[in-house]
């Protein structure tokens, strides 16, 4: 993930850039995903939205 995005996310969450980066790497490992790939991010976002649909 780009440094400017990491800095912004860290500032928004009150965390250090390193903590945000570490957490993103953990998530990537757990999901077996590459969050730097736009297609994988979209697929994960759609899956999360679908999981929240009623029914």
Predicted model as a PDB file, atoms N, CA, C, CB and O in Angstrom, pLDDT in the B-factor column:
MODEL        1                                                                  
ATOM      1  N   UNK A   1       0.859  -1.178   0.000  1.00 60.00           N  
ATOM      2  CA  UNK A   1       0.000   0.000   0.000  1.00 60.00           C  
ATOM      3  C   UNK A   1       0.899   1.233   0.000  1.00 60.00           C  
ATOM      4  CB  UNK A   1      -0.973   0.003   1.234  1.00 60.00           C  
ATOM      5  O   UNK A   1       1.963   1.239   0.619  1.00 60.00           O  
ATOM      6  N   UNK A   2       0.468   2.248  -0.683  1.00 70.00           N  
ATOM      7  CA  UNK A   2       1.280   3.457  -0.813  1.00 70.00           C  
ATOM      8  C   UNK A   2       1.448   4.158   0.537  1.00 70.00           C  
ATOM      9  CB  UNK A   2       0.646   4.415  -1.829  1.00 70.00           C  
ATOM     10  O   UNK A   2       0.572   4.093   1.400  1.00 70.00           O  
ATOM     11  N   UNK A   3       2.590   4.827   0.701  1.00 78.00           N  
ATOM     12  CA  UNK A   3       2.878   5.515   1.961  1.00 78.00           C  
ATOM     13  C   UNK A   3       1.848   6.578   2.305  1.00 78.00           C  
ATOM     14  CB  UNK A   3       4.240   6.145   1.898  1.00 78.00           C  
ATOM     15  O   UNK A   3       1.469   6.717   3.468  1.00 78.00           O  
ATOM     16  N   UNK A   4       1.386   7.338   1.299  1.00 82.00           N  
ATOM     17  CA  UNK A   4       0.426   8.404   1.605  1.00 82.00           C  
ATOM     18  C   UNK A   4      -0.889   7.819   2.109  1.00 82.00           C  
ATOM     19  CB  UNK A   4       0.174   9.279   0.363  1.00 82.00           C  
ATOM     20  O   UNK A   4      -1.533   8.400   2.982  1.00 82.00           O  
ATOM     21  N   UNK A   5      -1.287   6.679   1.566  1.00 80.00           N  
ATOM     22  CA  UNK A   5      -2.522   6.030   2.016  1.00 80.00           C  
ATOM     23  C   UNK A   5      -2.327   5.483   3.424  1.00 80.00           C  
ATOM     24  CB  UNK A   5      -2.940   4.893   1.042  1.00 80.00           C  
ATOM     25  O   UNK A   5      -3.210   5.609   4.273  1.00 80.00           O  
ATOM     26  N   UNK A   6      -1.163   4.872   3.672  1.00 79.00           N  
ATOM     27  CA  UNK A   6      -0.881   4.361   5.020  1.00 79.00           C  
ATOM     28  C   UNK A   6      -0.887   5.492   6.039  1.00 79.00           C  
ATOM     29  CB  UNK A   6       0.475   3.631   5.050  1.00 79.00           C  
ATOM     30  O   UNK A   6      -1.449   5.350   7.125  1.00 79.00           O  
ATOM     31  N   UNK A   7      -0.261   6.618   5.691  1.00 83.00           N  
ATOM     32  CA  UNK A   7      -0.234   7.754   6.623  1.00 83.00           C  
ATOM     33  C   UNK A   7      -1.644   8.250   6.922  1.00 83.00           C  
ATOM     34  CB  UNK A   7       0.615   8.903   6.050  1.00 83.00           C  
ATOM     35  O   UNK A   7      -1.977   8.537   8.072  1.00 83.00           O  
ATOM     36  N   UNK A   8      -2.470   8.348   5.882  1.00 86.00           N  
ATOM     37  CA  UNK A   8      -3.838   8.838   6.068  1.00 86.00           C  
ATOM     38  C   UNK A   8      -4.651   7.867   6.934  1.00 86.00           C  
ATOM     39  CB  UNK A   8      -4.528   9.039   4.700  1.00 86.00           C  
ATOM     40  O   UNK A   8      -5.349   8.287   7.858  1.00 86.00           O  
ATOM     41  N   UNK A   9      -4.558   6.586   6.633  1.00 81.00           N  
ATOM     42  CA  UNK A   9      -5.295   5.584   7.424  1.00 81.00           C  
ATOM     43  C   UNK A   9      -4.817   5.580   8.875  1.00 81.00           C  
ATOM     44  CB  UNK A   9      -5.128   4.172   6.806  1.00 81.00           C  
ATOM     45  O   UNK A   9      -5.617   5.463   9.802  1.00 81.00           O  
ATOM     46  N   UNK A  10      -3.524   5.706   9.056  1.00 85.00           N  
ATOM     47  CA  UNK A  10      -2.975   5.729  10.409  1.00 85.00           C  
ATOM     48  C   UNK A  10      -3.490   6.940  11.174  1.00 85.00           C  
ATOM     49  CB  UNK A  10      -1.439   5.739  10.369  1.00 85.00           C  
ATOM     50  O   UNK A  10      -3.879   6.824  12.336  1.00 85.00           O  
ATOM     51  N   UNK A  11      -3.495   8.093  10.531  1.00 87.00           N  
ATOM     52  CA  UNK A  11      -3.971   9.314  11.196  1.00 87.00           C  
ATOM     53  C   UNK A  11      -5.454   9.208  11.526  1.00 87.00           C  
ATOM     54  CB  UNK A  11      -3.716  10.549  10.310  1.00 87.00           C  
ATOM     55  O   UNK A  11      -5.886   9.634  12.597  1.00 87.00           O  
ATOM     56  N   UNK A  12      -6.230   8.645  10.615  1.00 89.00           N  
ATOM     57  CA  UNK A  12      -7.674   8.506  10.849  1.00 89.00           C  
ATOM     58  C   UNK A  12      -7.951   7.587  12.029  1.00 89.00           C  
ATOM     59  CB  UNK A  12      -8.374   7.970   9.593  1.00 89.00           C  
ATOM     60  O   UNK A  12      -8.892   7.814  12.790  1.00 89.00           O  
ATOM     61  N   UNK A  13      -7.131   6.546  12.183  1.00 86.00           N  
ATOM     62  CA  UNK A  13      -7.372   5.567  13.237  1.00 86.00           C  
ATOM     63  C   UNK A  13      -6.563   5.784  14.488  1.00 86.00           C  
ATOM     64  CB  UNK A  13      -7.100   4.220  12.728  1.00 86.00           C  
ATOM     65  O   UNK A  13      -6.674   5.010  15.439  1.00 86.00           O  
ATOM     66  N   UNK A  14      -5.747   6.823  14.511  1.00 87.00           N  
ATOM     67  CA  UNK A  14      -4.930   7.079  15.695  1.00 87.00           C  
ATOM     68  C   UNK A  14      -3.844   6.033  15.903  1.00 87.00           C  
ATOM     69  CB  UNK A  14      -5.805   7.139  16.915  1.00 87.00           C  
ATOM     70  O   UNK A  14      -3.443   5.772  17.037  1.00 87.00           O  
ATOM     71  N   UNK A  15      -3.366   5.433  14.820  1.00 87.00           N  
ATOM     72  CA  UNK A  15      -2.330   4.404  14.871  1.00 87.00           C  
ATOM     73  C   UNK A  15      -1.094   4.876  14.128  1.00 87.00           C  
ATOM     74  CB  UNK A  15      -2.840   3.078  14.276  1.00 87.00           C  
ATOM     75  O   UNK A  15      -1.136   5.853  13.380  1.00 87.00           O  
ATOM     76  N   UNK A  16       0.000   4.175  14.343  1.00 88.00           N  
ATOM     77  CA  UNK A  16       1.209   4.491  13.594  1.00 88.00           C  
ATOM     78  C   UNK A  16       1.114   3.863  12.205  1.00 88.00           C  
ATOM     79  CB  UNK A  16       2.477   3.991  14.344  1.00 88.00           C  
ATOM     80  O   UNK A  16       0.365   2.909  11.994  1.00 88.00           O  
ATOM     81  N   UNK A  17       1.874   4.405  11.273  1.00 87.00           N  
ATOM     82  CA  UNK A  17       1.911   3.864   9.915  1.00 87.00           C  
ATOM     83  C   UNK A  17       2.370   2.411   9.934  1.00 87.00           C  
ATOM     84  CB  UNK A  17       2.839   4.707   9.020  1.00 87.00           C  
ATOM     85  O   UNK A  17       1.861   1.583   9.178  1.00 87.00           O  
ATOM     86  N   UNK A  18       3.339   2.103  10.803  1.00 89.00           N  
ATOM     87  CA  UNK A  18       3.843   0.729  10.901  1.00 89.00           C  
ATOM     88  C   UNK A  18       2.771  -0.225  11.412  1.00 89.00           C  
ATOM     89  CB  UNK A  18       5.063   0.675  11.819  1.00 89.00           C  
ATOM     90  O   UNK A  18       2.680  -1.358  10.940  1.00 89.00           O  
ATOM     91  N   UNK A  19       1.962   0.215  12.366  1.00 89.00           N  
ATOM     92  CA  UNK A  19       0.896  -0.637  12.891  1.00 89.00           C  
ATOM     93  C   UNK A  19      -0.146  -0.921  11.813  1.00 89.00           C  
ATOM     94  CB  UNK A  19       0.231   0.022  14.111  1.00 89.00           C  
ATOM     95  O   UNK A  19      -0.623  -2.049  11.687  1.00 89.00           O  
ATOM     96  N   UNK A  20      -0.493   0.094  11.044  1.00 88.00           N  
ATOM     97  CA  UNK A  20      -1.458  -0.093   9.955  1.00 88.00           C  
ATOM     98  C   UNK A  20      -0.896  -1.057   8.921  1.00 88.00           C  
ATOM     99  CB  UNK A  20      -1.814   1.260   9.293  1.00 88.00           C  
ATOM    100  O   UNK A  20      -1.598  -1.961   8.469  1.00 88.00           O  
ATOM    101  N   UNK A  21       0.347  -0.874   8.548  1.00 89.00           N  
ATOM    102  CA  UNK A  21       0.991  -1.747   7.571  1.00 89.00           C  
ATOM    103  C   UNK A  21       1.031  -3.190   8.071  1.00 89.00           C  
ATOM    104  CB  UNK A  21       2.412  -1.252   7.266  1.00 89.00           C  
ATOM    105  O   UNK A  21       0.740  -4.118   7.317  1.00 89.00           O  
ATOM    106  N   UNK A  22       1.385  -3.375   9.324  1.00 92.00           N  
ATOM    107  CA  UNK A  22       1.438  -4.718   9.923  1.00 92.00           C  
ATOM    108  C   UNK A  22       0.059  -5.368   9.917  1.00 92.00           C  
ATOM    109  CB  UNK A  22       1.982  -4.647  11.366  1.00 92.00           C  
ATOM    110  O   UNK A  22      -0.069  -6.553   9.608  1.00 92.00           O  
ATOM    111  N   UNK A  23      -0.969  -4.600  10.258  1.00 91.00           N  
ATOM    112  CA  UNK A  23      -2.324  -5.146  10.275  1.00 91.00           C  
ATOM    113  C   UNK A  23      -2.790  -5.522   8.873  1.00 91.00           C  
ATOM    114  CB  UNK A  23      -3.292  -4.143  10.894  1.00 91.00           C  
ATOM    115  O   UNK A  23      -3.464  -6.536   8.696  1.00 91.00           O  
ATOM    116  N   UNK A  24      -2.442  -4.728   7.894  1.00 89.00           N  
ATOM    117  CA  UNK A  24      -2.813  -5.045   6.508  1.00 89.00           C  
ATOM    118  C   UNK A  24      -2.129  -6.336   6.065  1.00 89.00           C  
ATOM    119  CB  UNK A  24      -2.433  -3.878   5.555  1.00 89.00           C  
ATOM    120  O   UNK A  24      -2.752  -7.175   5.415  1.00 89.00           O  
ATOM    121  N   UNK A  25      -0.861  -6.499   6.410  1.00 92.00           N  
ATOM    122  CA  UNK A  25      -0.152  -7.741   6.056  1.00 92.00           C  
ATOM    123  C   UNK A  25      -0.805  -8.945   6.726  1.00 92.00           C  
ATOM    124  CB  UNK A  25       1.337  -7.654   6.464  1.00 92.00           C  
ATOM    125  O   UNK A  25      -0.925 -10.004   6.111  1.00 92.00           O  
ATOM    126  N   UNK A  26      -1.229  -8.795   7.979  1.00 96.00           N  
ATOM    127  CA  UNK A  26      -1.920  -9.888   8.683  1.00 96.00           C  
ATOM    128  C   UNK A  26      -3.219 -10.265   7.981  1.00 96.00           C  
ATOM    129  CB  UNK A  26      -2.212  -9.489  10.138  1.00 96.00           C  
ATOM    130  O   UNK A  26      -3.520 -11.443   7.789  1.00 96.00           O  
ATOM    131  N   UNK A  27      -3.978  -9.250   7.604  1.00 92.00           N  
ATOM    132  CA  UNK A  27      -5.248  -9.489   6.905  1.00 92.00           C  
ATOM    133  C   UNK A  27      -4.995 -10.204   5.584  1.00 92.00           C  
ATOM    134  CB  UNK A  27      -5.999  -8.157   6.657  1.00 92.00           C  
ATOM    135  O   UNK A  27      -5.704 -11.150   5.242  1.00 92.00           O  
ATOM    136  N   UNK A  28      -3.983  -9.753   4.839  1.00 93.00           N  
ATOM    137  CA  UNK A  28      -3.647 -10.396   3.571  1.00 93.00           C  
ATOM    138  C   UNK A  28      -3.305 -11.870   3.784  1.00 93.00           C  
ATOM    139  CB  UNK A  28      -2.472  -9.670   2.896  1.00 93.00           C  
ATOM    140  O   UNK A  28      -3.714 -12.726   3.000  1.00 93.00           O  
ATOM    141  N   UNK A  29      -2.560 -12.159   4.838  1.00 96.00           N  
ATOM    142  CA  UNK A  29      -2.178 -13.539   5.136  1.00 96.00           C  
ATOM    143  C   UNK A  29      -3.400 -14.372   5.491  1.00 96.00           C  
ATOM    144  CB  UNK A  29      -1.160 -13.581   6.281  1.00 96.00           C  
ATOM    145  O   UNK A  29      -3.559 -15.488   4.996  1.00 96.00           O  
ATOM    146  N   UNK A  30      -4.252 -13.840   6.334  1.00 96.00           N  
ATOM    147  CA  UNK A  30      -5.440 -14.581   6.770  1.00 96.00           C  
ATOM    148  C   UNK A  30      -6.400 -14.848   5.618  1.00 96.00           C  
ATOM    149  CB  UNK A  30      -6.160 -13.815   7.871  1.00 96.00           C  
ATOM    150  O   UNK A  30      -7.024 -15.907   5.562  1.00 96.00           O  
ATOM    151  N   UNK A  31      -6.521 -13.897   4.702  1.00 93.00           N  
ATOM    152  CA  UNK A  31      -7.456 -14.028   3.582  1.00 93.00           C  
ATOM    153  C   UNK A  31      -6.815 -14.628   2.335  1.00 93.00           C  
ATOM    154  CB  UNK A  31      -8.038 -12.681   3.244  1.00 93.00           C  
ATOM    155  O   UNK A  31      -7.500 -14.877   1.343  1.00 93.00           O  
ATOM    156  N   UNK A  32      -5.509 -14.859   2.382  1.00 95.00           N  
ATOM    157  CA  UNK A  32      -4.770 -15.326   1.201  1.00 95.00           C  
ATOM    158  C   UNK A  32      -5.058 -14.395   0.025  1.00 95.00           C  
ATOM    159  CB  UNK A  32      -5.154 -16.800   0.843  1.00 95.00           C  
ATOM    160  O   UNK A  32      -5.391 -14.839  -1.074  1.00 95.00           O  
ATOM    161  N   UNK A  33      -4.923 -13.100   0.282  1.00 94.00           N  
ATOM    162  CA  UNK A  33      -5.235 -12.086  -0.723  1.00 94.00           C  
ATOM    163  C   UNK A  33      -4.107 -11.076  -0.815  1.00 94.00           C  
ATOM    164  CB  UNK A  33      -6.560 -11.378  -0.392  1.00 94.00           C  
ATOM    165  O   UNK A  33      -3.325 -10.900   0.120  1.00 94.00           O  
ATOM    166  N   UNK A  34      -4.039 -10.419  -1.959  1.00 93.00           N  
ATOM    167  CA  UNK A  34      -3.088  -9.332  -2.185  1.00 93.00           C  
ATOM    168  C   UNK A  34      -3.901  -8.042  -2.282  1.00 93.00           C  
ATOM    169  CB  UNK A  34      -2.216  -9.572  -3.490  1.00 93.00           C  
ATOM    170  O   UNK A  34      -4.493  -7.760  -3.324  1.00 93.00           O  
ATOM    171  N   UNK A  35      -3.932  -7.270  -1.217  1.00 90.00           N  
ATOM    172  CA  UNK A  35      -4.759  -6.072  -1.183  1.00 90.00           C  
ATOM    173  C   UNK A  35      -4.204  -4.942  -2.041  1.00 90.00           C  
ATOM    174  CB  UNK A  35      -4.907  -5.600   0.233  1.00 90.00           C  
ATOM    175  O   UNK A  35      -4.836  -3.893  -2.164  1.00 90.00           O  
ATOM    176  N   UNK A  36      -3.039  -5.141  -2.632  1.00 89.00           N  
ATOM    177  CA  UNK A  36      -2.549  -4.137  -3.589  1.00 89.00           C  
ATOM    178  C   UNK A  36      -3.147  -4.375  -4.973  1.00 89.00           C  
ATOM    179  CB  UNK A  36      -1.004  -4.167  -3.665  1.00 89.00           C  
ATOM    180  O   UNK A  36      -2.994  -3.545  -5.869  1.00 89.00           O  
ATOM    181  N   UNK A  37      -3.830  -5.512  -5.149  1.00 93.00           N  
ATOM    182  CA  UNK A  37      -4.473  -5.845  -6.422  1.00 93.00           C  
ATOM    183  C   UNK A  37      -5.913  -5.322  -6.408  1.00 93.00           C  
ATOM    184  CB  UNK A  37      -4.444  -7.390  -6.676  1.00 93.00           C  
ATOM    185  O   UNK A  37      -6.728  -5.792  -5.614  1.00 93.00           O  
ATOM    186  N   UNK A  38      -6.234  -4.361  -7.273  1.00 93.00           N  
ATOM    187  CA  UNK A  38      -7.572  -3.770  -7.278  1.00 93.00           C  
ATOM    188  C   UNK A  38      -8.697  -4.787  -7.488  1.00 93.00           C  
ATOM    189  CB  UNK A  38      -7.649  -2.723  -8.347  1.00 93.00           C  
ATOM    190  O   UNK A  38      -9.775  -4.642  -6.913  1.00 93.00           O  
ATOM    191  N   UNK A  39      -8.455  -5.807  -8.302  1.00 96.00           N  
ATOM    192  CA  UNK A  39      -9.493  -6.812  -8.542  1.00 96.00           C  
ATOM    193  C   UNK A  39      -9.761  -7.637  -7.290  1.00 96.00           C  
ATOM    194  CB  UNK A  39      -9.089  -7.733  -9.698  1.00 96.00           C  
ATOM    195  O   UNK A  39     -10.910  -7.971  -7.001  1.00 96.00           O  
ATOM    196  N   UNK A  40      -8.721  -7.963  -6.554  1.00 95.00           N  
ATOM    197  CA  UNK A  40      -8.913  -8.710  -5.312  1.00 95.00           C  
ATOM    198  C   UNK A  40      -9.610  -7.854  -4.263  1.00 95.00           C  
ATOM    199  CB  UNK A  40      -7.568  -9.211  -4.775  1.00 95.00           C  
ATOM    200  O   UNK A  40     -10.458  -8.351  -3.522  1.00 95.00           O  
ATOM    201  N   UNK A  41      -9.257  -6.567  -4.194  1.00 93.00           N  
ATOM    202  CA  UNK A  41      -9.933  -5.670  -3.240  1.00 93.00           C  
ATOM    203  C   UNK A  41     -11.415  -5.582  -3.553  1.00 93.00           C  
ATOM    204  CB  UNK A  41      -9.303  -4.260  -3.268  1.00 93.00           C  
ATOM    205  O   UNK A  41     -12.250  -5.639  -2.651  1.00 93.00           O  
ATOM    206  N   UNK A  42     -11.748  -5.441  -4.847  1.00 96.00           N  
ATOM    207  CA  UNK A  42     -13.156  -5.365  -5.245  1.00 96.00           C  
ATOM    208  C   UNK A  42     -13.887  -6.656  -4.889  1.00 96.00           C  
ATOM    209  CB  UNK A  42     -13.276  -5.087  -6.756  1.00 96.00           C  
ATOM    210  O   UNK A  42     -14.993  -6.613  -4.351  1.00 96.00           O  
ATOM    211  N   UNK A  43     -13.280  -7.797  -5.183  1.00 96.00           N  
ATOM    212  CA  UNK A  43     -13.910  -9.076  -4.869  1.00 96.00           C  
ATOM    213  C   UNK A  43     -14.168  -9.210  -3.371  1.00 96.00           C  
ATOM    214  CB  UNK A  43     -13.035 -10.233  -5.357  1.00 96.00           C  
ATOM    215  O   UNK A  43     -15.231  -9.678  -2.962  1.00 96.00           O  
ATOM    216  N   UNK A  44     -13.205  -8.801  -2.558  1.00 95.00           N  
ATOM    217  CA  UNK A  44     -13.379  -8.868  -1.105  1.00 95.00           C  
ATOM    218  C   UNK A  44     -14.457  -7.898  -0.627  1.00 95.00           C  
ATOM    219  CB  UNK A  44     -12.056  -8.565  -0.397  1.00 95.00           C  
ATOM    220  O   UNK A  44     -15.250  -8.233   0.254  1.00 95.00           O  
ATOM    221  N   UNK A  45     -14.488  -6.705  -1.203  1.00 95.00           N  
ATOM    222  CA  UNK A  45     -15.506  -5.727  -0.827  1.00 95.00           C  
ATOM    223  C   UNK A  45     -16.900  -6.245  -1.174  1.00 95.00           C  
ATOM    224  CB  UNK A  45     -15.247  -4.379  -1.527  1.00 95.00           C  
ATOM    225  O   UNK A  45     -17.825  -6.127  -0.370  1.00 95.00           O  
ATOM    226  N   UNK A  46     -17.051  -6.813  -2.356  1.00 97.00           N  
ATOM    227  CA  UNK A  46     -18.344  -7.351  -2.760  1.00 97.00           C  
ATOM    228  C   UNK A  46     -18.757  -8.529  -1.878  1.00 97.00           C  
ATOM    229  CB  UNK A  46     -18.301  -7.781  -4.225  1.00 97.00           C  
ATOM    230  O   UNK A  46     -19.928  -8.656  -1.519  1.00 97.00           O  
ATOM    231  N   UNK A  47     -17.808  -9.380  -1.532  1.00 96.00           N  
ATOM    232  CA  UNK A  47     -18.106 -10.512  -0.660  1.00 96.00           C  
ATOM    233  C   UNK A  47     -18.558 -10.039   0.715  1.00 96.00           C  
ATOM    234  CB  UNK A  47     -16.883 -11.421  -0.528  1.00 96.00           C  
ATOM    235  O   UNK A  47     -19.486 -10.608   1.290  1.00 96.00           O  
ATOM    236  N   UNK A  48     -17.919  -9.013   1.246  1.00 94.00           N  
ATOM    237  CA  UNK A  48     -18.310  -8.474   2.556  1.00 94.00           C  
ATOM    238  C   UNK A  48     -19.710  -7.864   2.491  1.00 94.00           C  
ATOM    239  CB  UNK A  48     -17.290  -7.413   3.035  1.00 94.00           C  
ATOM    240  O   UNK A  48     -20.513  -8.042   3.406  1.00 94.00           O  
ATOM    241  N   UNK A  49     -19.993  -7.156   1.421  1.00 96.00           N  
ATOM    242  CA  UNK A  49     -21.330  -6.562   1.267  1.00 96.00           C  
ATOM    243  C   UNK A  49     -22.392  -7.646   1.124  1.00 96.00           C  
ATOM    244  CB  UNK A  49     -21.369  -5.622   0.043  1.00 96.00           C  
ATOM    245  O   UNK A  49     -23.470  -7.548   1.710  1.00 96.00           O  
ATOM    246  N   UNK A  50     -22.087  -8.673   0.350  1.00 96.00           N  
ATOM    247  CA  UNK A  50     -23.046  -9.764   0.145  1.00 96.00           C  
ATOM    248  C   UNK A  50     -23.317 -10.491   1.460  1.00 96.00           C  
ATOM    249  CB  UNK A  50     -22.523 -10.758  -0.918  1.00 96.00           C  
ATOM    250  O   UNK A  50     -24.441 -10.920   1.719  1.00 96.00           O  
ATOM    251  N   UNK A  51     -22.285 -10.625   2.285  1.00 96.00           N  
ATOM    252  CA  UNK A  51     -22.458 -11.314   3.572  1.00 96.00           C  
ATOM    253  C   UNK A  51     -23.372 -10.545   4.514  1.00 96.00           C  
ATOM    254  CB  UNK A  51     -21.107 -11.530   4.238  1.00 96.00           C  
ATOM    255  O   UNK A  51     -23.970 -11.135   5.415  1.00 96.00           O  
ATOM    256  N   UNK A  52     -23.487  -9.236   4.318  1.00 95.00           N  
ATOM    257  CA  UNK A  52     -24.344  -8.414   5.178  1.00 95.00           C  
ATOM    258  C   UNK A  52     -25.777  -8.298   4.681  1.00 95.00           C  
ATOM    259  CB  UNK A  52     -23.760  -7.045   5.307  1.00 95.00           C  
ATOM    260  O   UNK A  52     -26.626  -7.719   5.359  1.00 95.00           O  
ATOM    261  N   UNK A  53     -26.053  -8.850   3.490  1.00 94.00           N  
ATOM    262  CA  UNK A  53     -27.415  -8.764   2.943  1.00 94.00           C  
ATOM    263  C   UNK A  53     -28.362  -9.631   3.769  1.00 94.00           C  
ATOM    264  CB  UNK A  53     -27.442  -9.203   1.450  1.00 94.00           C  
ATOM    265  O   UNK A  53     -27.992 -10.726   4.191  1.00 94.00           O  
ATOM    266  N   UNK A  54     -29.568  -9.150   3.997  1.00 92.00           N  
ATOM    267  CA  UNK A  54     -30.532  -9.963   4.748  1.00 92.00           C  
ATOM    268  C   UNK A  54     -30.958 -11.190   3.942  1.00 92.00           C  
ATOM    269  CB  UNK A  54     -31.769  -9.122   5.122  1.00 92.00           C  
ATOM    270  O   UNK A  54     -30.992 -11.170   2.711  1.00 92.00           O  
ATOM    271  N   UNK A  55     -31.276 -12.246   4.666  1.00 78.00           N  
ATOM    272  CA  UNK A  55     -31.813 -13.424   4.000  1.00 78.00           C  
ATOM    273  C   UNK A  55     -30.849 -14.503   3.959  1.00 78.00           C  
ATOM    274  CB  UNK A  55     -32.250 -13.122   2.644  1.00 78.00           C  
ATOM    275  O   UNK A  55     -31.143 -15.575   3.429  1.00 78.00           O  
TER     276      UNK A  55                                                      
ENDMDL                                                                          
END                                                                             
